[in-house]
Amino acid sequence: MPHHNKDGARLMTVIKVYIIPFHVKRMDISIMPLDIGGAYVSCYVASDNYINAIKLALKKLNSDGLYPEEILQPINEIEVSSWGEYIHTTWPDHLDWFPNGIEFELAMKSGCVLYSPFAYYD
């Protein structure tokens, strides 16, 4: 049900997305290839606060066989509506990797945790 202000006007729901960078290593069963020593990756997750966002990101990493060596800083926050600007500014060479704005908004509304491109090392 949409939210309305006291005058009856419909209010837009702002979806906050946290960008949480991690240093990860592979677990025994993992999406990470065997010959990779580890990686740096950011998780994109919608939540009402960063503590819950971190919990959701950790659950996703674990389910994909990625062990979080470290939660890196800073943890940033964007609004779903600024997704297009964010990826064009932050990831101009990887635009094909990411969903478009509508796909991203649907993913965030449905509780998905998405990854940035992985920066692997041996």
Phi, psi and omega in degrees: 000132180291152178268147179230150175277183185296339178270002179088001178285141180288134179261141176279135175273123179271125179259117178273133177242129177262139178249109188245112180276140181228152164256121185236155172233161181279151172259180183305313176249117191210156171284346181279133179301152182300326186275009180259132180282326181178185182199163170247134182207149174252144175254138176251121184213134177273135178196165178281343177205163186288334178295311178295324178298318179296317179300316179294319179296317179298320178298317179295314179303313180299317181294337177264009177072033179246121181268122180282106176292323186199141168269121184269170179241154357274159168267118182257166180226135173227165172266147180308323183295341180261012183303311182301313178297317180301309184290327178292328179277317188272323186232052185299334180270359184231028185300327180291340181291325190264153174288158175287178185301317180293315179298319180296314180299316178297318179298316181292320179294332181269002175088012179291150170249123181251153179255151167281175169301147179274137172257098185276156170217162181283000000 
